Amino acid sequence: MLKKLARAPTTLFRVDKFIVPAAARDEFLDQVSRTGALLGSLDGCLQSHILEQQSRSGDVNIVTIVEWDRAESIEHARHEVRAMQRRMGVDPQEMLLRLGIRADMASYSQL
């Protein structure tokens, strides 16, 4: 029997799903890994995961899931990620377009 973990009612999840052409995988995964390392170091981050699945079309499905203790932590994380991207000279929208990546990004709350 699985034991359900108790969660605070304010716990939030950021779930980003990407369909990545195989040729773009390494470049995209490098950026996702850098972002994931930053997020995992921030106060309020309870857990962070990067998941990968090969699709039949040859594309790669990459999903990132980050659990946050509250909405304010997510907002702080957005500012930190933007600052990191500016320092690195990365424009996330340009990168997605240039690499042909399709994204579905949203925040979720636990039921």
C-alpha positions as CSV (number, residue, x, y, z in Angstrom):
1,M,0.0,0.0,0.0
2,L,1.3,3.4,-0.9
3,K,1.4,6.0,1.8
4,K,0.2,9.4,0.8
5,L,2.5,12.2,1.8
6,A,0.9,15.1,3.7
7,R,1.2,18.4,1.8
8,A,0.5,21.9,2.8
9,P,-2.6,23.3,1.0
10,T,-0.4,26.0,-0.5
11,T,2.0,23.6,-2.3
12,L,2.2,24.4,-6.0
13,F,3.7,22.6,-8.9
14,R,5.2,24.1,-12.0
15,V,5.0,21.6,-14.9
16,D,6.6,22.5,-18.2
17,K,6.3,20.0,-21.1
18,F,8.4,20.3,-24.2
19,I,8.4,18.4,-27.5
20,V,12.0,18.7,-28.7
21,P,13.4,17.7,-32.1
22,A,16.2,15.1,-31.6
23,A,18.8,17.4,-33.1
24,A,18.0,20.1,-30.6
25,R,18.0,17.8,-27.5
26,D,21.5,18.5,-26.2
27,E,21.4,22.3,-26.5
28,F,18.0,22.4,-24.9
29,L,18.8,20.0,-22.2
30,D,21.9,22.0,-21.3
31,Q,19.8,25.1,-20.7
32,V,17.0,23.1,-18.9
33,S,19.7,21.6,-16.6
34,R,21.2,24.9,-15.7
35,T,17.7,26.3,-14.9
36,G,16.9,23.2,-12.9
37,A,20.1,23.6,-10.8
38,L,19.2,27.2,-10.1
39,L,15.6,26.4,-9.1
40,G,16.7,23.6,-6.8
41,S,19.0,25.9,-4.9
42,L,16.3,28.5,-4.2
43,D,14.3,28.8,-0.9
44,G,10.9,27.4,-1.3
45,C,11.8,24.7,-3.8
46,L,10.7,21.4,-2.3
47,Q,11.7,19.2,-5.2
48,S,12.7,19.5,-8.8
49,H,12.8,16.8,-11.6
50,I,13.7,16.7,-15.3
51,L,12.1,13.8,-17.1
52,E,12.7,12.5,-20.6
53,Q,10.8,10.2,-23.0
54,Q,11.7,9.2,-26.5
55,S,8.7,9.5,-28.8
56,R,7.9,7.4,-31.8
57,S,8.2,10.4,-34.1
58,G,11.9,10.8,-33.3
59,D,11.3,13.8,-31.1
60,V,12.1,13.8,-27.4
61,N,9.6,14.7,-24.7
62,I,11.1,16.6,-21.8
63,V,9.0,17.4,-18.7
64,T,10.2,19.5,-15.8
65,I,8.3,19.4,-12.5
66,V,9.1,21.7,-9.6
67,E,7.2,21.7,-6.3
68,W,7.1,25.0,-4.5
69,D,6.0,25.8,-1.0
70,R,4.0,28.9,-2.0
71,A,3.2,31.2,-4.8
72,E,5.7,33.8,-3.7
73,S,8.5,31.3,-4.1
74,I,7.5,30.8,-7.7
75,E,7.5,34.5,-8.4
76,H,11.0,34.9,-6.8
77,A,12.2,32.0,-9.0
78,R,10.9,33.7,-12.1
79,H,13.0,36.8,-11.3
80,E,16.0,34.6,-10.6
81,V,15.7,32.6,-13.8
82,R,15.2,35.8,-15.9
83,A,18.3,37.3,-14.3
84,M,20.3,34.1,-15.1
85,Q,19.1,34.1,-18.7
86,R,20.1,37.8,-19.2
87,R,23.6,37.0,-17.8
88,M,23.9,34.1,-20.2
89,G,22.5,36.0,-23.2
90,V,19.6,33.5,-23.5
91,D,16.3,34.6,-24.9
92,P,14.0,31.6,-24.1
93,Q,11.3,32.5,-26.7
94,E,14.0,32.9,-29.4
95,M,15.6,29.6,-28.4
96,L,12.3,27.7,-28.6
97,L,11.5,29.1,-32.0
98,R,15.0,28.5,-33.4
99,L,15.2,24.9,-32.2
100,G,11.6,24.1,-33.2
101,I,10.5,23.2,-29.7
102,R,6.8,23.1,-28.7
103,A,6.0,24.0,-25.1
104,D,3.1,23.7,-22.7
105,M,3.9,25.5,-19.4
106,A,1.7,26.0,-16.4
107,S,1.4,26.0,-12.7
108,Y,-0.8,23.5,-10.9
109,S,-2.2,23.1,-7.4
110,Q,-2.7,19.8,-5.6
111,L,-6.2,18.6,-5.2
